[in-house]
């Protein structure tokens, strides 16, 4: 069974930072994500 990379609490924290005005690219860089990681998860 595949495990999640981020817990629910971590995802909420990321969304709150984005809501506070942090640019998305900075959020990705802070969490070690890249555009393909995010785009791949949307499919």
LINSULGI-V235955 format. One record per run of one state. SS is the DSSP state (a for helix, b for strand, c for the rest). FROM is the first residue (numbers start at 0). TO is the last residue. If there is no record, write none. Layout:
# LINSULGI-V235955
<<SS	FROM	TO> <SS	FROM	TO>>
This chain:
# LINSULGI-V235955
<<c	0	6> <a	7	18> <c	19	22> <a	23	30> <c	31	33> <a	34	41> <c	42	42>>
